[in-house]
């Protein structure tokens, strides 16, 4: 096991969480992410191979990364995903490996991913109504998503966390919001609502149409009693947690826009084409793919990674008048 100095930025934030996008392709077309006809995909030649992903992750782990989250696009569209997970699980020390997914193809892959070393999943689920799912995702795949969620739980990829983005006048009715929480409580899933962020490919995000964290809480309180948990229960996690009806079950709200949590951010992102992003909303990136393929040493790659983290800004700046939406959409950045 090789160890290097931890990844600490100039504001004292220690980075322990690496999000690796394994593809920019997706099987759904959620309106807050991309248009119905999709976006131009990254050229396949630019995509990191399994070996390249594992090597860059190994460098990051040697610098204190403890958790790796696989993202996309939709990670399950990567044919060698099980090999990626197995390679990451073989690192020393072994990181915790999780995945953010729409679960459309998870039913047939959950057990293999568990056996390869994955520990849990986060599933995007914005509605329990088929017609609304089709409106939001432009695909009739709700049954597949629900089957994938069940398969994840059955395979022991727990806790299964559900991520929901509310869109005004589409899936934000109190009955829908409370219904999602009731569904999560019934099955033992952990639900988090996420404010819509300016990361859509269309650049059509409108703050006035965003359902805020406070609105989400008001809707949840129409059906349940919520008690906020102390800040220490949250740690560096993005979700503010609330006990539901006295606990022990909780629900989370990720208010990235109205209540930023940048001061405790410990995340760094590696895109599917090998770019390091020190913030989800970063305007710039650090290229690791080119030096990696040109024969850079692990120390060279570590120096590039450290330089990127050192340059990290204190916050995402969404609420500043000078804020500009990143040119890459969420599907190309990785969640």
Secondary structure, DSSP 8 states (H G I E B T S, - for coil): -------B-TT--B--EEEEE--S--S---TTTS-TT------GGGS--HHHHHHHHHHHHTTT--EEEEESS-GGGSTTHHHHHHHHHTSSS--EEEEEE--TTTTTTHHHHHHHT--EEEEE---S-HHHHHHHHSS--HHHHHHHHHHHHHHT--S-EEEEE-BTTTT--HHHHHHHHHHHHHHT-EEEEE---S--TT----GGGB--HHHHHHHHHTTS-EEE--GGGTTT-S-EEEEETTSS-EEEEE-TTTS--GGG--EEEE-TTSEEESSTT-S--EE-HHHHHTT--HHHHHHHHHHHHHT--SS--TTSTT----SS-HHHH--
